[in-house]
Amino acid sequence: MNIPEDLHYSSDHEWARSSGDTVRVGITDYAQDALGDVVFVDLPAVGSSITVGGSLGEVESTKSVSEIYAPVAGTVTTVNESLRTAPELVNTDPYGDGWICEIATTNSGDVDALLDAQGYAALTNN
């Protein structure tokens, strides 16, 4: 399983890549593998305010439907429109082209409260 060192992780299996006050969010390789083939992604609305642990949308696979939870609080500024027509990007490139959205954070400490790669590996027993 791929757990990039440069990302932060939530215990709900989302990843966060911080760039200044903007955080790009997606689901982890572990999560996409557990879900199976992703067939639909319900993206959040641009401009929506979210709280840590709040719902960002859903990922539907051939196995189940799973909630996507916000690892940071803020306002959704961008969504990955490519997922509307190619949801399988979540499976093929979860840390690249399969990202979900970008959030303008309201608290930079939210990222610091997330797990690092080693902590996430311990959580998933990898």
JOPE-V856398 format. One record per run of one state. SS is the DSSP state (alpha for helix, beta for strand, coil for the rest). FROM is the first residue (numbers start at 1). TO is the last residue. If there is no record, write none. Layout:
BEGIN
<<SS/FROM/TO> <SS/FROM/TO>>
END
This chain:
BEGIN
<<coil/1/7> <beta/8/9> <coil/10/13> <beta/14/19> <coil/20/21> <beta/22/27> <coil/28/28> <alpha/29/35> <coil/36/37> <beta/38/42> <coil/43/48> <beta/49/50> <coil/51/54> <beta/55/61> <coil/62/64> <beta/65/69> <coil/70/73> <beta/74/79> <coil/80/81> <alpha/82/85> <coil/86/88> <alpha/89/92> <coil/93/100> <beta/101/105> <coil/106/108> <alpha/109/112> <coil/113/114> <beta/115/115> <coil/116/116> <alpha/117/123> <coil/124/126>>
END
